[in-house]
Amino acid sequence: MAYAISDDCIMCGACAAECPVSAITEGDGKYVIDADTCIECGACAGTCPVGAPAQA
């Protein structure tokens, strides 16, 4: 199950920098994860200061 970013996102970009497959991009008010590209590694969740990325 791919990860998704909740509305708790503070737009810091930490998750995007850690994603090994570049599945995370800046969206409208929060970062978004492309579910088709996500490899479910959890790197984004491990680096987020507010815990916004989680398995969908």
N, C-alpha and C positions, 0 to 999 in steps of 0.2 A: 504494500500500500504506500503510495507516494506521500511525501510531506506536503503540507500546506502552511501558509503563514497567516496567523490570526490578526485581528484588528489591533492587537497589543503592539504591533510593529512600530518602532520609533524611527525607522528609516536611517539607521546608522550604517548599514552596508556590511556589517561584519559577516553575515551569513553568505552574501554574494561572494565575498572575498575567499571564503573557505570552501565553496562548492567546487568539487573536482571536475564536474562536467558542465559547468556554466549554465545550470538550469534555473538560476535565480536572476531575475531582472527587476529593475525599478518599475513599479506600477503607479497607480493613481492613489497616493497617500500611504502606500505600503509596498514592500517588495512582494513579488509573486514567484511561485515555483511552477515551472512547466512539468506537469505530471508525466508526460511522455518521455522527458529527458531525465528526470530524477531517478537515481539508482538506489535510493533509500539507505544511504550510508549514515545519515544522522550527523554529518559534520556541521550542518547549519544549526541544528538544535543545540549542539555542544558549545557553540561559540556565541549564541545570542544572549545578550545581557538581560532580556526580559522574557525569554522563553516563548517567543512568538511562533517559531516553527514547530510543528508537531505532525505526527502521522495522521493523515486524513481518514 
